């Protein structure tokens, strides 16, 4: 049953498709944070191990929120690696060493890329698709990524 929430069916489909890409980005970033948690090495191992765990736990909650937003709009959330890899604009691992600084730089770059992409879509959701709810949701998501990026950036000072 399609939701009768004042948004055209075609717009709901377009919004859900864009959110599928957001979900794919969040999934890949969460996987990369887990990789950092599992594989970080060096004198700062313990603190980085814990920090990356906090990152992936927060990203896991974000993924759940994005998937639930997709379902709220009457569509199914993708849940397959091949689909995520086709939808994401992020790349898989790009560093060579398993040190904290390398993982932080990689994760920071991905957060900043996601922030830019989310920012580009905020007005499109509200204006083109008449979906202020998703626009507001994406704004909150962008702010969360901005804070996560700030914290990663602070480690590099």
Buried (B, 14 or more C-beta within 10 A) or exposed (E): EEEEEEBEEEBBBBBBEBBBBBBBBBBBBBBBBBBBBEEBEEEBEEEBBEBBBEBBBBBBEBBEBBBEBBEBBBBEBBEEEEBBBEBBEBEEEEEEEBBBBBBBBBBBBBBBBBBEBBBEBBEBBBEEBEBEBBBEBBBEBBEBBBEBBEBBBEBEE
